[in-house]
Amino acid sequence: MDIRFEPPKQAIVNNSFVKIQTEPKDKKAGPAFISSVGFREYVFFEGELAIAIQTKELAEQQLSLLKELLLHLHYLGKRGSFLQAVGQEVCEKLGQTFSALLGEPTAFSECVVMQYLDDMGPKATFESISSFDGTSAKMGRDRVMKTVFIPYHQKRASRDFTWYTREES
């Protein structure tokens, strides 16, 4: 299933070092958690994040179920993100402000941000991608990295933040 994103008009990425709690490797002895420091990036969006899903190959019943399930999507990524659905619509063609995969013909301006996105592989199982299961996910089988171009221009940056803007087409 092909999924694309149209980022909001602006995004600011805040780079932070934060105190985190991790489980020790030997869980039987010692404290339940160990304090550590981790690097985290927090993203603030101004505007709406549009998500486009290729539905050509879905039957009408599958499409209906997908539309219902998408209303229950409340986060993306690993932790701490929050989404709120504001609507759904069917489009025949995506505009130039949507992301594109490496190798696809696009009409982007030269201002794009390249990002590697972790996706489910062709033979992924629920156990291998679940954070709550001990089964490890193998790269190439359960996980694949995709090179994605996001139509953003870096407007300003420092060691603490990066400000991105999207040009309208």
Salt bridges, closest charged atoms under 4 A:
ASP2 OD2 - ARG4 NH2 2.98
GLU23 OE1 - LYS27 NZ 3.26
GLU104 OE2 - ARG4 NH2 2.50
ASP118 OD2 - ARG143 NH2 2.60
ASP119 OD2 - LYS146 NZ 2.95
ASP142 OD2 - ARG141 NH2 2.52
GLU168 OE2 - ARG166 NH2 2.53
